Amino acid sequence: MWEKWREQTFYQAERQSELIFQSSVPFIRPKRIDKTTKNGRYAIRPAKKMSPCVKGSRKKRLVSLVVLCLSSLMLLVTAIVFDDIVDAITHQEMSEKLPIRNGSFAFKFWQKPPVPVSFNIYVFHITNPDEILAGTAPPSVIEKGPYVYMMHIEKTSIKWHDNDTVEYVQPQTFVFNRDASVGPDDENFTTINIPYITTATILQYEYPALQTVIDAFFISKGEDVFRTLSVRDIWWGYEDPVLEEAAKTAKKFNISSPLFSGRFGFYTDKNNTGDGLYNVYSGTNGDLDNFAIIDRWNGLKKLSVWKSDYANGIRGTDGSMHPPFLDTSKNLSIFDAYLHRSLKLVYNGTSSYRGIRTLRYYVPYSEFAANAQNPENIGYCTPDPSHCLPSGVYNLSEASFFAPMYVSLPHFVGGDPYYQKQVTGLRPSQSDHQPFYDIHELTGISMRAARRYQIVVRTQSFKYFTKFKNFPISYIPVLWIDGVANIDPDTANLLKSLMQDPMDALPFIRIGLFCLGGVLLLVAASLVTYWKYKSRQQNLYTRIEDSEYEPVIRNRSKRLAQKATVDINGTSDSAQASPVTPNSFTSNRLNSTSIQSREGRDENTKPQNRPNNPTGARQMEDSLEDDQLSIEKTSYYDSAYYDSFGNSGKTTSLT
C-alpha cells in the first residue's frame, strides 16, 4: 500500500514537472486554476472552449492579413493616383468619341450644330445730319435694336483627306425673328450714304475735273451725304441709282464685279451661302492637340490682305469647337472670315451655362490696339505702318474694295477716347460689348458665345465733292452685330449627364477609396491585436489570489522530491539533488535514491508509522497537492525563470 502510494506520487510529480517545460508541444489545451468554496481549497478544471478565430491555423490568419493589407494598399494607391487614372480614361474616351468621322458620337453635333445662333443687329440712327453738314456739331447717334435674325448652320460638301483633315462648306441661313426684335426689320434709320462717300474716297486723288463730274452725277440722281434706310436694306442690300448706272456701264464693257451689281448692302446675296471653304483637322489619327484647328481656308494657308505674316495668319478654329482638355495658361484663337483676320482668345475665369461649368475666354482689347501697345498689330496698319490708327479700330478698306470701312468693338469699347469724342451718344460696356466664348473644358465645345463687332465709316471733307466740303473727320458707327450662340437645352442636359455628373462624383469616389483603404487597414490591425489577446488569454493560467509565495521552482521541486522520498527515519534522499537546468530538470528533479526507491524498495524501508498513521499520510497528501499548485502557479508567474530558458512569453498547460 505504501509502496503503491509512493510510486503514484513520484509519477505524478515527474509528469507535472515534464509538462511544465514542454513548451514546444503545440496546441495543448490549457487548464486554469479557479477558486472553489469547498474547504477553501483550489480545484483544477478545464478552460472554456477556444473561439473559432483562435482555433484557426496560423496559415489562415496569415492569408487573411495579407489579403486585407494588400487590398488596403491597393485602395490607397488607387486613391493617390486617382487623378492620373481618370485622365487616362478620359483621354481614351475622347479619342474614341470626339474625332470628326462619319458615324462618330460628335459627328452629328459637328455637322449640324445644336446651337441656334441669334444674330442681333443694332443700328445707329444719326439725329443731327444738318449740324454735321454745316460743321457746327459732331455726329450724334442713338442705338436702335436689336433686330434679330436666327441663323441656322449645317455643314455640307464634307470630304475627308489623308492628312487627317476634313473639308466642308458651312452655309448660313437667316430668318427674321419678329418676336425677339424691337420692331420689324423695315424700320428706318438715318445713316451715312456709304456708296457716295466710298466714291469720293476712291477718287480723292484723281483729276479734279473727274471728281467734279462724278459729284454732279450723284447729285443728279438725288444722292445726299445721309440716307434713310431700313435695317433690311442696309444688311441685305438696296438698289442705288448710281450703282445701277455703274452696273449698266460695266455690262457694256463685259466687266463683272460685285461693285457693279447695282445694289449695296453688307450681306448682299449672302443668305443661304457659306463664308468659305474650310479644311480643318479631324483628330481621326488620335492626335487631339490640333483638333478642329483650321489647316486651310479657301485653299489658303494664310491671307494676302495685310502687311505682315502674323496679321495674314489663319489661326485657330471657326469658334464652334476647340481642342479638348483646355489649358488655361495658353491662349486660343479663332478665325473670322468676315473680318478677314484671326483673333486671340484669353482666359478670363470660370462661368457656367445651364448648370455646366465652363471656361470664359475674351477677345482682349489688345487685339484692336495700336502697334505701340501691341507690336503684333503692325501688319494691320494700311497702307503702311505710318498710317496706324489709335487703339480700338483697324482699317478694312483693302478687303472691302477700298471703301472707307473700319472695324472696332461695339461702341468703341476698350478703344482710345479719341473715337468717342468724335461721336456722341455712345455707351460702351464690357459686359454688353466685349466678345466672349464659354467653352467646356474637357470637350472644347463652345457652350455659349457672343461674336461682336462694329462696322464704322470714316468721314472727311472732300474739296471737289460739294456735299462733303464741311464734313469733319470722324469715325461714325453704322451698326454692330451681336451674334449670340447658346447650345440647346437637350444637348446641354446630355453633355451634363455624360460628362459633368460623373466628373462631379469623382471626388467622392476618391474619398471613399481613402476611407475604405483606411478601414481595411484598421481591421487588419484590430485582428492582429485581437488574436494576440485571445491567444494570451486562452493559453495562460489565471492567478487566483495575491498571497505572497516564493516563485522559485527549484525549491518547490526539491521540496516535492523530499516529500516523495521521506522514509520512516525522516531522512531526505534528495537533499543532495543537483540544481535544475533546462536539459536536466526532469532527470535531476529526483535523486538516484528516490528513483531507485520508485522502482522497488525493500519492505523494511517502509516508514514504521505510516500504516498506523493515516492522518499523517493525509497531511502529506495535502502538502503534496499544495506544492503541485505552487508548481502550476510558478509556471505562469516566474517569467524570469522562463527567460533563463529562452522561452519568454511561452506557457504550457497541464493535462
ROLUM-88447 format. One line per field, with one value per residue (C-alpha): residue number from 0; x, y, z. Coordinates in steps of 0.2 Angstrom, whole numbers, plus 5000, padded with zeros to 4 digits. Example, Ala and Ser with C-alpha at 12.3 -4.5 7.8 and 13.67 -1.06 7.14 Angstrom:
2
num	0 / 1;
X	5062 / 5068;
Y	4978 / 4995;
Z	5039 / 5036;
This chain:
655
num	0 / 1 / 2 / 3 / 4 / 5 / 6 / 7 / 8 / 9 / 10 / 11 / 12 / 13 / 14 / 15 / 16 / 17 / 18 / 19 / 20 / 21 / 22 / 23 / 24 / 25 / 26 / 27 / 28 / 29 / 30 / 31 / 32 / 33 / 34 / 35 / 36 / 37 / 38 / 39 / 40 / 41 / 42 / 43 / 44 / 45 / 46 / 47 / 48 / 49 / 50 / 51 / 52 / 53 / 54 / 55 / 56 / 57 / 58 / 59 / 60 / 61 / 62 / 63 / 64 / 65 / 66 / 67 / 68 / 69 / 70 / 71 / 72 / 73 / 74 / 75 / 76 / 77 / 78 / 79 / 80 / 81 / 82 / 83 / 84 / 85 / 86 / 87 / 88 / 89 / 90 / 91 / 92 / 93 / 94 / 95 / 96 / 97 / 98 / 99 / 100 / 101 / 102 / 103 / 104 / 105 / 106 / 107 / 108 / 109 / 110 / 111 / 112 / 113 / 114 / 115 / 116 / 117 / 118 / 119 / 120 / 121 / 122 / 123 / 124 / 125 / 126 / 127 / 128 / 129 / 130 / 131 / 132 / 133 / 134 / 135 / 136 / 137 / 138 / 139 / 140 / 141 / 142 / 143 / 144 / 145 / 146 / 147 / 148 / 149 / 150 / 151 / 152 / 153 / 154 / 155 / 156 / 157 / 158 / 159 / 160 / 161 / 162 / 163 / 164 / 165 / 166 / 167 / 168 / 169 / 170 / 171 / 172 / 173 / 174 / 175 / 176 / 177 / 178 / 179 / 180 / 181 / 182 / 183 / 184 / 185 / 186 / 187 / 188 / 189 / 190 / 191 / 192 / 193 / 194 / 195 / 196 / 197 / 198 / 199 / 200 / 201 / 202 / 203 / 204 / 205 / 206 / 207 / 208 / 209 / 210 / 211 / 212 / 213 / 214 / 215 / 216 / 217 / 218 / 219 / 220 / 221 / 222 / 223 / 224 / 225 / 226 / 227 / 228 / 229 / 230 / 231 / 232 / 233 / 234 / 235 / 236 / 237 / 238 / 239 / 240 / 241 / 242 / 243 / 244 / 245 / 246 / 247 / 248 / 249 / 250 / 251 / 252 / 253 / 254 / 255 / 256 / 257 / 258 / 259 / 260 / 261 / 262 / 263 / 264 / 265 / 266 / 267 / 268 / 269 / 270 / 271 / 272 / 273 / 274 / 275 / 276 / 277 / 278 / 279 / 280 / 281 / 282 / 283 / 284 / 285 / 286 / 287 / 288 / 289 / 290 / 291 / 292 / 293 / 294 / 295 / 296 / 297 / 298 / 299 / 300 / 301 / 302 / 303 / 304 / 305 / 306 / 307 / 308 / 309 / 310 / 311 / 312 / 313 / 314 / 315 / 316 / 317 / 318 / 319 / 320 / 321 / 322 / 323 / 324 / 325 / 326 / 327 / 328 / 329 / 330 / 331 / 332 / 333 / 334 / 335 / 336 / 337 / 338 / 339 / 340 / 341 / 342 / 343 / 344 / 345 / 346 / 347 / 348 / 349 / 350 / 351 / 352 / 353 / 354 / 355 / 356 / 357 / 358 / 359 / 360 / 361 / 362 / 363 / 364 / 365 / 366 / 367 / 368 / 369 / 370 / 371 / 372 / 373 / 374 / 375 / 376 / 377 / 378 / 379 / 380 / 381 / 382 / 383 / 384 / 385 / 386 / 387 / 388 / 389 / 390 / 391 / 392 / 393 / 394 / 395 / 396 / 397 / 398 / 399 / 400 / 401 / 402 / 403 / 404 / 405 / 406 / 407 / 408 / 409 / 410 / 411 / 412 / 413 / 414 / 415 / 416 / 417 / 418 / 419 / 420 / 421 / 422 / 423 / 424 / 425 / 426 / 427 / 428 / 429 / 430 / 431 / 432 / 433 / 434 / 435 / 436 / 437 / 438 / 439 / 440 / 441 / 442 / 443 / 444 / 445 / 446 / 447 / 448 / 449 / 450 / 451 / 452 / 453 / 454 / 455 / 456 / 457 / 458 / 459 / 460 / 461 / 462 / 463 / 464 / 465 / 466 / 467 / 468 / 469 / 470 / 471 / 472 / 473 / 474 / 475 / 476 / 477 / 478 / 479 / 480 / 481 / 482 / 483 / 484 / 485 / 486 / 487 / 488 / 489 / 490 / 491 / 492 / 493 / 494 / 495 / 496 / 497 / 498 / 499 / 500 / 501 / 502 / 503 / 504 / 505 / 506 / 507 / 508 / 509 / 510 / 511 / 512 / 513 / 514 / 515 / 516 / 517 / 518 / 519 / 520 / 521 / 522 / 523 / 524 / 525 / 526 / 527 / 528 / 529 / 530 / 531 / 532 / 533 / 534 / 535 / 536 / 537 / 538 / 539 / 540 / 541 / 542 / 543 / 544 / 545 / 546 / 547 / 548 / 549 / 550 / 551 / 552 / 553 / 554 / 555 / 556 / 557 / 558 / 559 / 560 / 561 / 562 / 563 / 564 / 565 / 566 / 567 / 568 / 569 / 570 / 571 / 572 / 573 / 574 / 575 / 576 / 577 / 578 / 579 / 580 / 581 / 582 / 583 / 584 / 585 / 586 / 587 / 588 / 589 / 590 / 591 / 592 / 593 / 594 / 595 / 596 / 597 / 598 / 599 / 600 / 601 / 602 / 603 / 604 / 605 / 606 / 607 / 608 / 609 / 610 / 611 / 612 / 613 / 614 / 615 / 616 / 617 / 618 / 619 / 620 / 621 / 622 / 623 / 624 / 625 / 626 / 627 / 628 / 629 / 630 / 631 / 632 / 633 / 634 / 635 / 636 / 637 / 638 / 639 / 640 / 641 / 642 / 643 / 644 / 645 / 646 / 647 / 648 / 649 / 650 / 651 / 652 / 653 / 654;
X	5000 / 5013 / 5024 / 5010 / 5006 / 5024 / 5025 / 5010 / 5016 / 5033 / 5025 / 5013 / 5027 / 5038 / 5024 / 5019 / 5037 / 5039 / 5024 / 5029 / 5044 / 5037 / 5033 / 5037 / 5022 / 5009 / 4990 / 4990 / 4973 / 4977 / 4969 / 4966 / 4965 / 4949 / 4944 / 4931 / 4921 / 4925 / 4935 / 4944 / 4953 / 4958 / 4952 / 4959 / 4946 / 4947 / 4947 / 4932 / 4931 / 4943 / 4935 / 4935 / 4947 / 4959 / 4956 / 4961 / 4978 / 4992 / 4992 / 4974 / 4977 / 4992 / 4982 / 4968 / 4981 / 4990 / 4973 / 4967 / 4984 / 4986 / 4968 / 4970 / 4987 / 4979 / 4964 / 4976 / 4987 / 4972 / 4966 / 4983 / 4985 / 4966 / 4968 / 4980 / 4969 / 4954 / 4964 / 4970 / 4952 / 4945 / 4958 / 4954 / 4936 / 4939 / 4950 / 4936 / 4921 / 4927 / 4936 / 4926 / 4922 / 4906 / 4896 / 4906 / 4897 / 4902 / 4899 / 4881 / 4883 / 4898 / 4888 / 4873 / 4877 / 4863 / 4867 / 4854 / 4863 / 4854 / 4861 / 4856 / 4858 / 4859 / 4859 / 4865 / 4852 / 4860 / 4850 / 4858 / 4863 / 4861 / 4873 / 4885 / 4884 / 4886 / 4901 / 4894 / 4892 / 4899 / 4888 / 4876 / 4869 / 4855 / 4856 / 4841 / 4839 / 4840 / 4833 / 4835 / 4839 / 4840 / 4855 / 4855 / 4871 / 4874 / 4890 / 4889 / 4901 / 4910 / 4926 / 4940 / 4958 / 4973 / 4982 / 4969 / 4959 / 4941 / 4934 / 4917 / 4907 / 4895 / 4880 / 4871 / 4853 / 4845 / 4827 / 4820 / 4813 / 4800 / 4795 / 4813 / 4816 / 4811 / 4802 / 4800 / 4816 / 4809 / 4810 / 4820 / 4835 / 4847 / 4865 / 4879 / 4877 / 4891 / 4891 / 4893 / 4907 / 4916 / 4916 / 4923 / 4936 / 4942 / 4943 / 4950 / 4967 / 4961 / 4959 / 4948 / 4938 / 4934 / 4929 / 4918 / 4909 / 4906 / 4899 / 4887 / 4881 / 4877 / 4868 / 4858 / 4852 / 4846 / 4860 / 4865 / 4878 / 4865 / 4852 / 4837 / 4836 / 4828 / 4838 / 4834 / 4840 / 4857 / 4860 / 4853 / 4855 / 4845 / 4845 / 4855 / 4853 / 4871 / 4876 / 4863 / 4870 / 4888 / 4882 / 4874 / 4890 / 4901 / 4889 / 4893 / 4911 / 4909 / 4915 / 4910 / 4912 / 4902 / 4904 / 4894 / 4879 / 4868 / 4864 / 4873 / 4872 / 4884 / 4877 / 4870 / 4867 / 4875 / 4859 / 4860 / 4878 / 4894 / 4909 / 4922 / 4929 / 4936 / 4949 / 4951 / 4960 / 4948 / 4958 / 4955 / 4973 / 4971 / 4980 / 4968 / 4980 / 4976 / 4958 / 4946 / 4961 / 4959 / 4973 / 4967 / 4953 / 4948 / 4964 / 4975 / 4987 / 4987 / 4979 / 4986 / 4977 / 4988 / 5006 / 5014 / 5014 / 5007 / 4992 / 4989 / 4990 / 4975 / 4975 / 4963 / 4946 / 4930 / 4924 / 4911 / 4924 / 4941 / 4954 / 4949 / 4957 / 4960 / 4975 / 4970 / 4988 / 4988 / 4978 / 4966 / 4962 / 4948 / 4947 / 4933 / 4931 / 4920 / 4933 / 4947 / 4958 / 4962 / 4958 / 4966 / 4956 / 4962 / 4956 / 4946 / 4939 / 4926 / 4907 / 4893 / 4879 / 4863 / 4872 / 4888 / 4904 / 4913 / 4929 / 4926 / 4938 / 4938 / 4944 / 4956 / 4956 / 4974 / 4968 / 4962 / 4976 / 4989 / 5006 / 5013 / 5003 / 5004 / 5018 / 5009 / 4996 / 5008 / 5003 / 4985 / 4992 / 4987 / 4993 / 5009 / 5015 / 5014 / 4995 / 4992 / 4977 / 4974 / 4969 / 4952 / 4950 / 4958 / 4956 / 4946 / 4946 / 4958 / 4947 / 4931 / 4935 / 4943 / 4928 / 4931 / 4926 / 4934 / 4931 / 4930 / 4922 / 4904 / 4903 / 4922 / 4923 / 4942 / 4947 / 4955 / 4944 / 4948 / 4934 / 4921 / 4925 / 4920 / 4903 / 4891 / 4878 / 4889 / 4889 / 4902 / 4901 / 4912 / 4898 / 4887 / 4900 / 4916 / 4916 / 4917 / 4917 / 4911 / 4920 / 4918 / 4935 / 4935 / 4927 / 4932 / 4914 / 4908 / 4893 / 4889 / 4897 / 4895 / 4903 / 4903 / 4910 / 4905 / 4906 / 4912 / 4913 / 4927 / 4921 / 4931 / 4929 / 4932 / 4937 / 4928 / 4913 / 4902 / 4891 / 4907 / 4916 / 4912 / 4911 / 4923 / 4935 / 4926 / 4923 / 4904 / 4897 / 4884 / 4879 / 4886 / 4882 / 4879 / 4880 / 4875 / 4875 / 4868 / 4868 / 4851 / 4844 / 4843 / 4861 / 4866 / 4857 / 4865 / 4883 / 4879 / 4874 / 4888 / 4902 / 4899 / 4889 / 4902 / 4916 / 4907 / 4906 / 4925 / 4930 / 4918 / 4924 / 4942 / 4937 / 4928 / 4944 / 4954 / 4941 / 4939 / 4958 / 4960 / 4945 / 4953 / 4970 / 4962 / 4953 / 4969 / 4977 / 4962 / 4963 / 4981 / 4978 / 4963 / 4972 / 4986 / 4975 / 4964 / 4980 / 4987 / 4970 / 4967 / 4985 / 4989 / 4984 / 4974 / 4981 / 4968 / 4974 / 4988 / 4996 / 5014 / 5024 / 5042 / 5041 / 5056 / 5053 / 5069 / 5064 / 5047 / 5053 / 5066 / 5053 / 5042 / 5055 / 5060 / 5042 / 5040 / 5056 / 5053 / 5057 / 5052 / 5069 / 5065 / 5080 / 5080 / 5087 / 5085 / 5094 / 5109 / 5099 / 5108 / 5102 / 5089 / 5094 / 5084 / 5091 / 5092 / 5077 / 5067 / 5081 / 5088 / 5072 / 5073 / 5090 / 5095 / 5089 / 5072 / 5071 / 5078 / 5065 / 5052 / 5057 / 5056 / 5061 / 5063 / 5048 / 5059 / 5062 / 5043 / 5040 / 5035 / 5022 / 5013 / 5001 / 4996 / 4996 / 4983 / 4981 / 4999 / 4998 / 4983 / 4993 / 5007 / 4995 / 4988 / 5005 / 5009 / 4994 / 4998 / 5016 / 5008 / 4998 / 5013 / 5022 / 5007 / 5007 / 5026 / 5024 / 5014 / 5022 / 5040 / 5044 / 5062 / 5064 / 5057 / 5068 / 5083 / 5077 / 5074 / 5055 / 5050 / 5031 / 5028 / 5016 / 5012 / 4997 / 4994 / 4983;
Y	5000 / 5012 / 5007 / 5010 / 5027 / 5032 / 5026 / 5036 / 5051 / 5050 / 5048 / 5062 / 5074 / 5068 / 5070 / 5088 / 5093 / 5087 / 5096 / 5112 / 5113 / 5105 / 5122 / 5116 / 5104 / 5113 / 5115 / 5108 / 5113 / 5124 / 5121 / 5135 / 5136 / 5143 / 5146 / 5134 / 5136 / 5119 / 5119 / 5135 / 5123 / 5126 / 5115 / 5112 / 5112 / 5113 / 5130 / 5136 / 5131 / 5141 / 5153 / 5150 / 5163 / 5156 / 5139 / 5144 / 5140 / 5152 / 5150 / 5155 / 5170 / 5175 / 5173 / 5184 / 5198 / 5198 / 5199 / 5214 / 5223 / 5221 / 5226 / 5242 / 5246 / 5244 / 5256 / 5269 / 5269 / 5270 / 5285 / 5293 / 5291 / 5293 / 5309 / 5301 / 5286 / 5297 / 5307 / 5292 / 5285 / 5302 / 5304 / 5287 / 5291 / 5307 / 5299 / 5287 / 5299 / 5316 / 5314 / 5320 / 5304 / 5298 / 5289 / 5295 / 5302 / 5320 / 5320 / 5324 / 5338 / 5345 / 5343 / 5352 / 5361 / 5361 / 5379 / 5391 / 5407 / 5423 / 5436 / 5453 / 5469 / 5486 / 5501 / 5519 / 5532 / 5549 / 5563 / 5579 / 5577 / 5596 / 5601 / 5589 / 5596 / 5613 / 5608 / 5615 / 5599 / 5582 / 5567 / 5562 / 5544 / 5534 / 5515 / 5505 / 5487 / 5473 / 5466 / 5448 / 5435 / 5417 / 5409 / 5391 / 5382 / 5365 / 5359 / 5352 / 5346 / 5336 / 5327 / 5318 / 5319 / 5308 / 5321 / 5320 / 5334 / 5336 / 5349 / 5357 / 5372 / 5380 / 5388 / 5401 / 5403 / 5419 / 5420 / 5436 / 5434 / 5447 / 5442 / 5444 / 5460 / 5478 / 5480 / 5475 / 5475 / 5488 / 5501 / 5516 / 5525 / 5538 / 5534 / 5539 / 5536 / 5523 / 5522 / 5541 / 5543 / 5527 / 5535 / 5552 / 5542 / 5532 / 5547 / 5560 / 5559 / 5559 / 5574 / 5587 / 5588 / 5570 / 5572 / 5587 / 5577 / 5562 / 5573 / 5581 / 5564 / 5559 / 5575 / 5572 / 5555 / 5563 / 5557 / 5565 / 5563 / 5555 / 5542 / 5535 / 5516 / 5501 / 5488 / 5475 / 5487 / 5491 / 5472 / 5463 / 5477 / 5490 / 5497 / 5513 / 5523 / 5527 / 5509 / 5504 / 5516 / 5509 / 5491 / 5496 / 5503 / 5489 / 5477 / 5486 / 5483 / 5465 / 5469 / 5458 / 5464 / 5464 / 5483 / 5484 / 5474 / 5489 / 5485 / 5489 / 5480 / 5472 / 5454 / 5456 / 5439 / 5430 / 5422 / 5403 / 5404 / 5400 / 5410 / 5400 / 5383 / 5376 / 5362 / 5358 / 5344 / 5330 / 5321 / 5304 / 5299 / 5301 / 5317 / 5329 / 5343 / 5351 / 5345 / 5357 / 5369 / 5376 / 5370 / 5380 / 5392 / 5393 / 5383 / 5396 / 5394 / 5412 / 5428 / 5441 / 5457 / 5463 / 5469 / 5455 / 5436 / 5437 / 5448 / 5436 / 5420 / 5409 / 5403 / 5393 / 5386 / 5393 / 5396 / 5382 / 5369 / 5369 / 5356 / 5347 / 5347 / 5366 / 5373 / 5390 / 5396 / 5396 / 5407 / 5401 / 5408 / 5409 / 5414 / 5426 / 5426 / 5441 / 5451 / 5444 / 5440 / 5429 / 5434 / 5429 / 5422 / 5425 / 5415 / 5427 / 5415 / 5402 / 5403 / 5391 / 5388 / 5378 / 5370 / 5366 / 5373 / 5382 / 5392 / 5410 / 5417 / 5435 / 5444 / 5456 / 5474 / 5472 / 5464 / 5481 / 5491 / 5501 / 5494 / 5505 / 5494 / 5478 / 5476 / 5461 / 5473 / 5482 / 5472 / 5479 / 5497 / 5500 / 5505 / 5506 / 5507 / 5526 / 5525 / 5516 / 5522 / 5525 / 5509 / 5502 / 5502 / 5494 / 5498 / 5485 / 5496 / 5485 / 5470 / 5479 / 5486 / 5502 / 5508 / 5518 / 5503 / 5501 / 5488 / 5490 / 5483 / 5489 / 5507 / 5508 / 5498 / 5497 / 5509 / 5526 / 5540 / 5549 / 5540 / 5543 / 5562 / 5562 / 5554 / 5557 / 5545 / 5530 / 5520 / 5507 / 5492 / 5477 / 5465 / 5470 / 5474 / 5463 / 5446 / 5431 / 5412 / 5400 / 5384 / 5366 / 5362 / 5343 / 5343 / 5360 / 5364 / 5382 / 5381 / 5399 / 5413 / 5431 / 5436 / 5455 / 5468 / 5485 / 5492 / 5510 / 5523 / 5536 / 5553 / 5568 / 5584 / 5582 / 5598 / 5593 / 5584 / 5599 / 5589 / 5585 / 5601 / 5605 / 5587 / 5584 / 5569 / 5557 / 5538 / 5536 / 5519 / 5512 / 5496 / 5482 / 5464 / 5453 / 5435 / 5425 / 5406 / 5396 / 5377 / 5370 / 5363 / 5344 / 5344 / 5353 / 5340 / 5326 / 5333 / 5336 / 5318 / 5311 / 5322 / 5333 / 5322 / 5308 / 5321 / 5328 / 5311 / 5308 / 5317 / 5307 / 5291 / 5296 / 5300 / 5283 / 5274 / 5283 / 5278 / 5260 / 5258 / 5265 / 5254 / 5238 / 5243 / 5246 / 5230 / 5221 / 5229 / 5225 / 5207 / 5206 / 5214 / 5203 / 5187 / 5191 / 5195 / 5179 / 5168 / 5175 / 5173 / 5155 / 5149 / 5157 / 5152 / 5164 / 5170 / 5166 / 5176 / 5189 / 5179 / 5180 / 5165 / 5161 / 5159 / 5148 / 5132 / 5124 / 5125 / 5119 / 5104 / 5100 / 5100 / 5089 / 5077 / 5077 / 5074 / 5060 / 5051 / 5053 / 5037 / 5031 / 5038 / 5055 / 5056 / 5065 / 5056 / 5071 / 5083 / 5082 / 5084 / 5094 / 5111 / 5111 / 5115 / 5116 / 5100 / 5090 / 5096 / 5081 / 5069 / 5078 / 5083 / 5067 / 5060 / 5042 / 5036 / 5042 / 5034 / 5018 / 5018 / 5021 / 5006 / 4995 / 4996 / 4983 / 4982 / 4985 / 5003 / 5007 / 5020 / 5012 / 5025 / 5025 / 5011 / 5016 / 5035 / 5038 / 5056 / 5059 / 5051 / 5063 / 5078 / 5073 / 5071 / 5088 / 5096 / 5087 / 5095 / 5112 / 5110 / 5104 / 5120 / 5130 / 5122 / 5127 / 5145 / 5146 / 5140 / 5156 / 5169 / 5165 / 5175 / 5177 / 5158 / 5156 / 5170 / 5160 / 5145 / 5156 / 5153 / 5171 / 5174 / 5155 / 5145 / 5127 / 5118 / 5103 / 5089;
Z	5000 / 5005 / 4990 / 4978 / 4985 / 4985 / 4967 / 4961 / 4970 / 4961 / 4944 / 4946 / 4952 / 4937 / 4924 / 4930 / 4930 / 4912 / 4906 / 4914 / 4902 / 4887 / 4880 / 4862 / 4862 / 4851 / 4854 / 4872 / 4879 / 4894 / 4911 / 4923 / 4942 / 4949 / 4967 / 4975 / 4991 / 4996 / 5012 / 5005 / 4993 / 4975 / 4961 / 4943 / 4929 / 4910 / 4902 / 4892 / 4874 / 4862 / 4850 / 4831 / 4827 / 4840 / 4833 / 4816 / 4809 / 4808 / 4789 / 4788 / 4799 / 4788 / 4772 / 4779 / 4785 / 4768 / 4759 / 4770 / 4769 / 4750 / 4747 / 4759 / 4750 / 4733 / 4738 / 4745 / 4730 / 4718 / 4728 / 4727 / 4708 / 4705 / 4695 / 4683 / 4681 / 4677 / 4665 / 4656 / 4654 / 4649 / 4635 / 4629 / 4629 / 4620 / 4607 / 4603 / 4603 / 4598 / 4581 / 4566 / 4557 / 4549 / 4562 / 4577 / 4593 / 4589 / 4571 / 4571 / 4583 / 4572 / 4555 / 4561 / 4577 / 4590 / 4594 / 4587 / 4583 / 4587 / 4575 / 4583 / 4573 / 4582 / 4571 / 4575 / 4570 / 4566 / 4574 / 4568 / 4550 / 4546 / 4560 / 4554 / 4536 / 4542 / 4553 / 4569 / 4579 / 4579 / 4574 / 4587 / 4587 / 4595 / 4596 / 4589 / 4591 / 4592 / 4576 / 4577 / 4564 / 4568 / 4559 / 4555 / 4551 / 4543 / 4535 / 4518 / 4504 / 4518 / 4512 / 4521 / 4516 / 4520 / 4530 / 4545 / 4539 / 4533 / 4521 / 4522 / 4517 / 4530 / 4523 / 4534 / 4533 / 4541 / 4546 / 4554 / 4572 / 4574 / 4592 / 4598 / 4589 / 4595 / 4579 / 4560 / 4550 / 4538 / 4551 / 4545 / 4552 / 4546 / 4542 / 4531 / 4512 / 4510 / 4491 / 4489 / 4502 / 4495 / 4478 / 4485 / 4495 / 4480 / 4468 / 4480 / 4472 / 4454 / 4442 / 4450 / 4434 / 4435 / 4454 / 4449 / 4435 / 4447 / 4460 / 4448 / 4443 / 4461 / 4464 / 4448 / 4454 / 4471 / 4481 / 4498 / 4511 / 4523 / 4518 / 4527 / 4525 / 4534 / 4543 / 4530 / 4516 / 4525 / 4528 / 4514 / 4501 / 4492 / 4474 / 4472 / 4457 / 4455 / 4457 / 4444 / 4431 / 4435 / 4433 / 4416 / 4410 / 4416 / 4407 / 4391 / 4393 / 4400 / 4417 / 4431 / 4449 / 4465 / 4464 / 4449 / 4454 / 4456 / 4474 / 4491 / 4507 / 4520 / 4517 / 4499 / 4491 / 4506 / 4513 / 4511 / 4507 / 4516 / 4522 / 4513 / 4510 / 4527 / 4529 / 4547 / 4557 / 4561 / 4575 / 4567 / 4569 / 4588 / 4589 / 4598 / 4600 / 4583 / 4584 / 4574 / 4570 / 4553 / 4541 / 4525 / 4521 / 4503 / 4499 / 4508 / 4522 / 4525 / 4518 / 4507 / 4514 / 4527 / 4529 / 4540 / 4541 / 4558 / 4553 / 4537 / 4548 / 4548 / 4566 / 4577 / 4574 / 4567 / 4585 / 4587 / 4593 / 4601 / 4605 / 4621 / 4638 / 4638 / 4647 / 4654 / 4654 / 4635 / 4623 / 4610 / 4593 / 4581 / 4563 / 4557 / 4538 / 4538 / 4547 / 4537 / 4552 / 4566 / 4584 / 4600 / 4615 / 4633 / 4648 / 4660 / 4673 / 4676 / 4671 / 4669 / 4657 / 4661 / 4676 / 4666 / 4671 / 4658 / 4655 / 4649 / 4636 / 4630 / 4614 / 4623 / 4619 / 4614 / 4598 / 4592 / 4600 / 4590 / 4586 / 4600 / 4613 / 4603 / 4591 / 4583 / 4576 / 4565 / 4550 / 4551 / 4548 / 4530 / 4518 / 4528 / 4547 / 4545 / 4544 / 4561 / 4570 / 4588 / 4598 / 4595 / 4576 / 4561 / 4543 / 4532 / 4516 / 4507 / 4510 / 4505 / 4488 / 4496 / 4504 / 4520 / 4531 / 4548 / 4561 / 4580 / 4595 / 4599 / 4605 / 4603 / 4620 / 4625 / 4612 / 4613 / 4619 / 4603 / 4594 / 4607 / 4607 / 4588 / 4591 / 4605 / 4611 / 4614 / 4630 / 4630 / 4642 / 4644 / 4648 / 4634 / 4620 / 4623 / 4613 / 4624 / 4622 / 4636 / 4632 / 4640 / 4647 / 4643 / 4626 / 4619 / 4614 / 4614 / 4625 / 4623 / 4613 / 4608 / 4592 / 4592 / 4581 / 4574 / 4556 / 4556 / 4541 / 4541 / 4535 / 4530 / 4519 / 4500 / 4491 / 4474 / 4482 / 4487 / 4499 / 4509 / 4510 / 4528 / 4534 / 4549 / 4551 / 4561 / 4563 / 4563 / 4568 / 4556 / 4565 / 4576 / 4577 / 4592 / 4586 / 4602 / 4601 / 4615 / 4615 / 4616 / 4632 / 4626 / 4621 / 4637 / 4648 / 4638 / 4640 / 4658 / 4661 / 4651 / 4657 / 4671 / 4683 / 4683 / 4685 / 4700 / 4708 / 4706 / 4722 / 4732 / 4724 / 4729 / 4747 / 4748 / 4742 / 4755 / 4769 / 4763 / 4762 / 4780 / 4786 / 4780 / 4787 / 4804 / 4803 / 4799 / 4814 / 4825 / 4820 / 4825 / 4842 / 4845 / 4840 / 4852 / 4866 / 4864 / 4862 / 4878 / 4887 / 4881 / 4885 / 4901 / 4919 / 4929 / 4946 / 4960 / 4974 / 4978 / 4993 / 4994 / 4990 / 4983 / 4964 / 4963 / 4955 / 4961 / 4979 / 4975 / 4965 / 4978 / 4992 / 4981 / 4979 / 4998 / 5002 / 4990 / 4996 / 5015 / 5024 / 5041 / 5048 / 5042 / 5030 / 5013 / 4999 / 4988 / 4999 / 4988 / 4972 / 4958 / 4953 / 4939 / 4922 / 4906 / 4900 / 4916 / 4926 / 4923 / 4926 / 4941 / 4950 / 4959 / 4965 / 4961 / 4978 / 4975 / 4958 / 4965 / 4978 / 4965 / 4955 / 4970 / 4988 / 5002 / 5014 / 5028 / 5022 / 5024 / 5037 / 5053 / 5057 / 5040 / 5042 / 5059 / 5055 / 5041 / 5047 / 5043 / 5026 / 5023 / 5028 / 5017 / 5003 / 5006 / 5007 / 4990 / 4982 / 4988 / 4981 / 4965 / 4964 / 4968 / 4953 / 4942 / 4948 / 4946 / 4928 / 4925 / 4936 / 4936 / 4920 / 4925 / 4926 / 4908 / 4902 / 4908 / 4897 / 4882 / 4882 / 4887 / 4884 / 4881 / 4893 / 4895 / 4901 / 4912 / 4906;
